[in-house]
Amino acid sequence: MTIASHATPPERLDFTTLADRHEAILFDAYGVLVNAAGALPGAADAVAHLLARDQPFLVVTNDASRSPERAAARFTRLGIPIRPEHVLSSGMLIAPALEAHGMRGKRVVVLGTGDSAQYARQIGATIVHPDPGDPADAVVIADEGGFDTLGMLDDTLSMVLAAHAHGRRPVLLLANPDLVYPSGAGTFGFTAGSLAGMLERALALLVGPDAPTFDVLGKPAARHFETALECVGTRNAVMLGDTLHTDIAGARTVGIASAIVLTGVTTEAHVAAAGAHAPTYLLDGLQW
């Protein structure tokens, strides 16, 4: 089902009505199901509703810090009945992307958690610290935590510059392009996309027009959405997210419906200003 570009206001409805209109539901995690403080209102009931009617759904998240098993365990602890097979994180795209770039068995810097690094190890990559004296073959930014942020960024910048000076271009992959995440009521934090943005701006300043940039794996990249649609087995799906430039833009790229849920970073005013880039639907939350 292809969703045409439109400038009309999104339709406001509740979750059950939305679920009745589409064969499969794709959830963002942060800002829709959870935030750093815990489960968001209605999240557990919404998932239980889909499970009771055997309706396909998937959590399509840019959080590359946890394995599907660890992510599902966290959802379960918060009362949301999600199993590992319901999780498609951007981290799960790291191994295939490294493979596509010929990085099997090569040396890779991973900025992120232990689970983030494990994704790269799936193809036999050796995880190394960024060293300007011996540049790695690839850099993956997966998460904003799990490492000495400023120190690793400094070393990574110096390493990529050293490689460039010797005619080498390490593969640069960004699993999580989100700039911020909702950490609680009215509070936010920086995430991995902001770190990649810092590196890209510094490289552009120091290298110029030939500066390397990151290949984006997570939303809004089409590969994340296409993988999700393969998993749920239908294109009559709707993406529920809290961010216009990742959740909504990515859904539009692959031609599926989208809904902004007003429990994360996007406000109703942002949606009103989005014009032709607005979502198909608007939900106040997942409760009904």
DORODO-936704 format. One line per 4 residues: number of its first residue (from 1); their letters; for each residue x, y, z of C-alpha. Coordinates in Angstrom, 1 decimal. Layout:
% residues N
NUM) a) X/Y/Z; ...
% end
This chain:
% residues 288
1) mtia) 0.0/0.0/0.0; 1.6/3.3/-1.1; 1.0/6.5/0.9; 1.0/9.6/-1.3
5) shat) 2.6/12.8/-0.2; 0.0/15.1/1.3; -0.3/18.5/3.0; -3.6/17.8/4.7
9) pper) -3.5/17.5/8.5; -3.0/14.0/9.9; -6.0/12.2/11.1; -6.3/12.0/14.9
13) ldft) -7.4/8.6/16.2; -6.9/6.0/18.9; -4.6/3.0/18.8; -7.3/0.3/18.4
17) tlad) -8.8/2.1/15.4; -5.3/2.4/13.9; -4.6/-1.3/14.5; -7.9/-2.2/12.7
21) rhea) -6.8/-0.3/9.6; -3.5/-2.0/9.0; -2.3/-5.6/8.9; 0.9/-4.9/10.9
25) ilfd) 2.2/-2.4/13.4; 5.7/-1.1/13.6; 6.6/0.6/16.9; 9.4/2.9/17.7
29) aygv) 10.7/2.2/21.2; 11.8/5.4/23.0; 9.1/8.0/23.1; 6.4/5.5/22.1
33) lvna) 6.6/2.4/24.3; 9.2/3.6/26.8; 11.4/6.4/28.0; 14.3/6.3/30.4
37) agal) 11.8/6.5/33.3; 9.9/3.3/32.3; 6.9/2.2/30.3; 4.7/4.8/28.8
41) pgaa) 1.0/4.8/29.4; -0.9/2.3/27.3; 2.2/0.5/25.9; 1.6/-2.8/27.7
45) dava) -2.1/-2.8/26.8; -1.4/-2.0/23.1; 1.1/-4.9/22.7; -1.2/-7.3/24.6
49) hlla) -4.1/-6.2/22.2; -2.0/-7.2/19.2; -0.8/-10.5/20.7; -4.4/-11.4/21.6
53) rdqp) -5.6/-11.0/18.0; -2.4/-12.5/16.6; -1.6/-9.4/14.6; 2.0/-9.0/13.4
57) flvv) 4.0/-6.3/15.0; 7.7/-5.3/15.4; 9.7/-2.9/17.6; 11.8/-1.0/15.0
61) tnda) 14.3/0.8/17.1; 17.5/2.8/16.5; 18.7/1.6/19.9; 21.8/-0.4/19.0
65) srsp) 23.0/-0.7/22.6; 21.1/-4.0/23.4; 20.8/-7.4/21.8; 17.2/-8.4/21.0
69) eraa) 17.2/-10.7/24.0; 18.4/-8.0/26.3; 15.9/-5.5/24.8; 13.0/-7.9/25.2
73) arft) 14.0/-8.7/28.8; 13.9/-4.9/29.6; 10.4/-4.5/28.0; 9.2/-7.6/30.0
77) rlgi) 10.5/-6.1/33.2; 8.5/-3.0/32.5; 5.4/-5.0/31.9; 5.4/-4.9/28.1
81) pirp) 5.1/-8.5/26.7; 7.7/-8.3/23.9; 9.8/-11.3/22.9; 13.2/-11.1/21.1
85) ehvl) 11.6/-12.0/17.8; 9.5/-8.8/18.1; 12.7/-6.6/18.1; 14.5/-5.2/15.0
89) ssgm) 17.2/-2.8/16.2; 19.6/-0.9/14.0; 22.3/-2.8/15.7; 21.1/-5.9/13.9
93) liap) 22.1/-4.2/10.6; 25.7/-3.7/11.7; 27.0/-7.2/10.7; 25.3/-7.3/7.3
97) alea) 26.6/-3.8/6.5; 30.2/-4.6/7.5; 29.9/-7.8/5.5; 28.8/-5.8/2.4
101) hgmr) 31.8/-3.5/2.8; 34.2/-6.5/2.9; 35.0/-6.2/6.6; 34.9/-9.9/7.5
105) gkrv) 37.9/-10.5/9.8; 39.0/-6.9/9.6; 39.7/-4.4/12.5; 36.8/-2.3/13.6
109) vvlg) 36.3/0.4/16.1; 32.9/0.3/17.8; 31.6/3.2/19.8; 28.9/1.7/22.0
113) tgds) 28.2/-1.0/24.5; 29.4/-4.6/24.7; 26.2/-5.7/22.9; 27.0/-3.2/20.2
117) aqya) 30.5/-4.6/19.7; 29.1/-8.1/19.6; 27.1/-7.3/16.5; 30.5/-6.6/14.7
121) rqig) 32.0/-9.8/16.1; 29.3/-11.8/14.3; 31.3/-11.6/11.1; 34.6/-12.2/12.8
125) ativ) 35.7/-8.6/13.1; 38.3/-7.7/15.6; 37.3/-4.9/17.9; 40.1/-2.4/18.4
129) hpdp) 40.6/1.0/20.1; 41.0/4.0/17.7; 44.8/4.4/17.1; 46.1/7.2/14.8
133) gdpa) 49.3/5.2/14.5; 47.5/2.1/13.2; 44.1/3.0/11.8; 41.3/0.5/11.8
137) davv) 39.4/-0.6/8.7; 36.0/0.6/9.9; 34.3/2.7/12.5; 30.8/2.0/13.8
141) iade) 29.0/4.5/16.0; 26.2/2.4/17.7; 25.4/4.2/20.9; 26.3/7.2/23.1
145) ggfd) 27.2/5.1/26.1; 29.5/2.3/27.1; 32.7/4.1/26.5; 34.8/7.3/27.4
149) tlgm) 32.8/9.5/25.1; 35.1/12.5/24.6; 38.3/10.5/24.7; 37.1/8.0/22.1
153) lddt) 35.8/10.7/19.8; 39.1/12.5/20.0; 41.0/9.3/19.1; 38.6/8.4/16.4
157) lsmv) 38.8/11.8/14.8; 42.6/11.7/14.9; 42.6/8.1/13.5; 40.4/8.9/10.5
161) laah) 42.5/11.9/9.7; 45.7/9.9/9.9; 44.2/7.3/7.6; 43.1/10.0/5.1
165) ahgr) 46.6/11.5/5.1; 47.9/8.0/3.9; 45.2/7.7/1.2; 42.9/5.3/3.2
169) rpvl) 39.2/5.8/3.9; 37.9/3.7/6.8; 34.3/2.5/6.4; 32.1/4.7/8.6
173) llan) 28.8/3.3/9.8; 26.2/5.0/11.9; 23.7/2.5/13.5; 21.7/5.1/15.4
177) pdlv) 21.2/8.4/13.6; 18.9/9.8/16.3; 20.2/13.2/17.7; 18.3/13.1/21.0
181) ypsg) 16.1/10.8/23.0; 13.3/11.5/25.6; 14.7/10.6/29.0; 11.6/11.6/31.0
185) agtf) 8.9/14.1/31.4; 10.2/17.2/29.5; 13.9/16.0/29.6; 16.1/14.8/26.8
189) gfta) 19.6/13.4/26.2; 22.0/13.4/23.3; 22.4/10.1/21.4; 24.7/8.5/18.8
193) gsla) 23.6/10.7/15.8; 24.9/13.8/17.6; 28.3/12.2/18.1; 28.5/11.3/14.4
197) gmle) 27.5/14.8/13.5; 30.3/16.2/15.6; 32.8/14.0/13.8; 31.5/14.8/10.4
201) rala) 31.6/18.5/11.0; 35.2/18.3/12.3; 36.2/16.1/9.3; 34.6/18.6/6.9
205) llvg) 36.5/21.4/8.6; 39.9/19.6/8.5; 39.6/17.7/5.3; 37.3/19.8/3.1
209) pdap) 34.8/18.6/0.4; 36.5/15.2/0.3; 35.8/14.5/3.9; 34.3/11.0/4.7
213) tfdv) 30.7/10.8/6.0; 28.8/8.1/7.8; 26.6/5.5/6.1; 23.3/5.4/8.0
217) lgkp) 21.9/2.0/8.9; 18.9/2.9/11.2; 15.8/4.9/10.6; 15.2/6.8/8.4
221) aarh) 17.3/4.5/6.1; 15.2/2.4/3.8; 17.1/-0.8/4.6; 15.8/-0.7/8.2
225) feta) 12.2/-0.3/7.1; 12.5/-2.9/4.3; 13.9/-5.4/6.7; 11.0/-4.7/9.0
229) lecv) 8.4/-5.2/6.3; 10.0/-8.5/5.3; 9.7/-9.6/8.9; 6.0/-8.8/9.3
233) gtrn) 5.2/-10.1/5.8; 3.1/-7.2/4.6; 3.4/-3.7/3.3; 0.0/-2.8/4.7
237) avml) 1.9/-1.6/7.9; 2.0/1.6/9.8; 5.0/3.0/11.6; 4.3/4.6/15.1
241) gdtl) 7.1/6.9/16.1; 7.8/10.1/17.9; 10.3/11.7/15.5; 9.5/13.3/12.1
245) htdi) 12.9/13.0/10.5; 13.5/9.3/11.3; 10.2/7.5/12.0; 8.0/9.5/9.7
249) agar) 10.5/10.3/6.9; 11.6/6.7/6.7; 8.1/5.3/6.5; 7.3/7.8/3.7
253) tvgi) 10.5/6.7/1.8; 9.2/3.1/1.6; 5.6/4.0/1.0; 3.9/3.0/4.2
257) asai) 1.6/4.9/6.6; 2.9/6.6/9.6; 1.7/8.0/12.9; 3.3/10.5/15.3
261) vltg) 2.7/9.6/19.0; 2.8/12.7/21.1; 4.7/11.1/24.0; 8.2/11.7/22.8
265) vtte) 10.2/14.5/21.1; 7.6/15.8/18.6; 4.9/18.2/19.6; 1.6/18.9/17.9
269) ahva) 3.1/22.2/16.8; 5.9/20.4/15.0; 3.4/18.3/13.2; 1.4/21.3/12.1
273) aaga) 4.5/22.9/10.7; 5.6/19.7/8.8; 3.3/20.4/5.8; 3.7/17.7/3.2
277) hapt) 6.1/15.8/5.5; 3.4/15.3/8.1; 2.5/11.8/9.2; -0.7/10.0/8.1
281) ylld) -2.1/9.9/11.7; -1.7/11.6/15.0; -2.0/9.7/18.4; -2.0/11.4/21.8
285) glqw) -0.7/8.1/23.2; -1.2/4.4/23.1; -3.9/4.3/25.8; -7.6/4.1/24.8
% end
